[in-house]
Amino acid sequence: MNVYGSLAGPETAYFVMETTHRAAQTFTFAATDAETIAHFRAVLYDPSTPDRRVAGKIARGREPYNPDWNFHFIPETVRPNGAGHITCSDNPIFVEDKIEKVGTDYMRDHFWCPGYMQIVQETHMNGASW
């Protein structure tokens, strides 16, 4: 908890995930849930920690911390995902190519769990690594 308690609002932490196969792709996202942030930091401290994958709802639009993609995770929906469901494991390029279809027959609920990506570092909003 921060010095100002709840008046300052929840902490926002930024993490980078990377593909675990094929062409290297990175995706930076924000998380605001305290338990989720603690879990992701534990994953980075100890690579044997389970649930290195991420899941959450996405929204269209670029964010300053993730300028290469025209979509982003909604920070308050981000959680660890150990399952890597086949129905939502598309890589960022595939999602980007179908971004206009998100919310229709494709990703009807906007839920994305990139099964072939895992967290590799924590970063600052400007993209600088810790």
C-alpha positions as CSV (number, residue, x, y, z in Angstrom):
1,M,0.0,0.0,0.0
2,N,1.3,3.5,-0.7
3,V,1.8,6.3,1.8
4,Y,-1.4,8.0,1.0
5,G,-3.6,4.9,1.4
6,S,-6.7,4.6,-0.8
7,L,-6.7,8.3,-1.6
8,A,-4.0,7.8,-4.2
9,G,-5.9,4.9,-5.9
10,P,-4.5,1.5,-6.8
11,E,-0.9,0.9,-7.8
12,T,-0.4,0.4,-11.5
13,A,2.5,-1.8,-12.5
14,Y,3.7,-2.5,-16.1
15,F,5.0,-5.8,-17.4
16,V,6.3,-7.2,-20.6
17,M,5.4,-10.6,-22.0
18,E,7.1,-12.3,-24.8
19,T,6.3,-15.2,-27.2
20,T,7.7,-18.6,-26.2
21,H,7.8,-19.9,-29.8
22,R,8.0,-18.7,-33.4
23,A,8.9,-15.1,-34.2
24,A,9.7,-13.0,-31.2
25,Q,6.9,-10.7,-30.2
26,T,6.6,-8.5,-27.1
27,F,3.5,-7.0,-25.5
28,T,3.5,-4.5,-22.6
29,F,0.5,-4.3,-20.3
30,A,-0.6,-2.6,-17.1
31,A,-2.1,-4.3,-14.1
32,T,-3.8,-2.7,-11.1
33,D,-4.9,-5.7,-8.9
34,A,-2.5,-5.9,-5.9
35,E,-2.6,-9.7,-5.7
36,T,-1.9,-10.0,-9.5
37,I,1.0,-7.5,-9.3
38,A,2.5,-9.4,-6.4
39,H,2.1,-12.7,-8.3
40,F,3.8,-11.3,-11.4
41,R,6.7,-9.9,-9.4
42,A,7.1,-13.3,-7.7
43,V,7.2,-14.9,-11.2
44,L,10.0,-12.6,-12.2
45,Y,11.9,-13.2,-9.0
46,D,11.5,-17.0,-9.1
47,P,11.1,-18.5,-12.6
48,S,9.8,-21.8,-11.1
49,T,6.6,-19.9,-9.9
50,P,3.6,-21.3,-11.8
51,D,1.2,-19.2,-13.9
52,R,3.6,-17.2,-15.9
53,R,0.9,-16.4,-18.4
54,V,-1.6,-13.6,-18.5
55,A,-5.3,-13.3,-19.2
56,G,-7.8,-10.4,-19.3
57,K,-10.1,-8.4,-21.4
58,I,-8.8,-6.2,-24.2
59,A,-9.9,-2.9,-25.7
60,R,-9.1,-1.3,-29.0
61,G,-6.6,1.6,-29.0
62,R,-2.9,2.2,-28.3
63,E,-1.5,3.0,-24.9
64,P,1.7,5.0,-24.4
65,Y,3.4,2.0,-22.7
66,N,2.5,-0.4,-25.6
67,P,2.7,1.7,-28.8
68,D,3.3,-1.1,-31.2
69,W,-0.2,-2.6,-30.8
70,N,-3.7,-1.1,-31.6
71,F,-5.2,-2.9,-28.5
72,H,-4.4,-3.3,-24.9
73,F,-5.4,-5.2,-21.8
74,I,-7.9,-3.4,-19.6
75,P,-5.6,-3.1,-16.5
76,E,-8.2,-4.0,-13.9
77,T,-9.1,-7.2,-15.7
78,V,-5.6,-8.6,-15.9
79,R,-4.9,-11.9,-13.9
80,P,-2.5,-14.8,-14.0
81,N,-3.6,-17.6,-16.4
82,G,-2.2,-21.0,-15.9
83,A,-4.4,-22.8,-18.4
84,G,-3.6,-21.2,-21.7
85,H,-7.0,-22.1,-23.2
86,I,-6.7,-23.0,-26.9
87,T,-9.7,-20.9,-27.8
88,C,-8.0,-17.6,-26.8
89,S,-4.3,-18.3,-27.2
90,D,-3.8,-16.1,-30.3
91,N,-0.6,-14.2,-30.6
92,P,-0.7,-10.4,-30.7
93,I,-0.2,-10.2,-34.5
94,F,-3.3,-12.4,-35.0
95,V,-5.4,-10.3,-32.6
96,E,-4.1,-7.1,-34.3
97,D,-5.1,-8.4,-37.7
98,K,-8.6,-9.2,-36.5
99,I,-9.0,-6.2,-34.1
100,E,-12.1,-4.9,-36.0
101,K,-13.8,-8.3,-35.3
102,V,-13.2,-8.3,-31.5
103,G,-16.5,-8.4,-29.7
104,T,-18.3,-10.1,-32.6
105,D,-17.9,-13.8,-33.4
106,Y,-14.2,-13.3,-32.6
107,M,-13.5,-12.8,-28.9
108,R,-17.1,-12.1,-28.2
109,D,-16.4,-11.2,-24.6
110,H,-13.1,-9.4,-25.4
111,F,-11.2,-12.0,-23.3
112,W,-7.6,-12.7,-24.4
113,C,-5.2,-15.2,-22.9
114,P,-2.1,-15.4,-25.1
115,G,-1.1,-19.0,-24.4
116,Y,2.3,-18.8,-26.1
117,M,3.5,-15.8,-24.2
118,Q,4.9,-15.3,-20.7
119,I,6.0,-12.5,-18.5
120,V,9.7,-11.6,-18.9
121,Q,10.2,-8.3,-17.1
122,E,8.6,-5.4,-15.2
123,T,9.0,-2.0,-16.8
124,H,8.1,1.6,-16.3
125,M,5.4,3.4,-18.2
126,N,8.0,4.9,-20.5
127,G,9.3,1.5,-21.4
128,A,12.5,1.6,-19.3
129,S,13.3,-1.7,-17.6
130,W,13.7,-2.1,-13.9
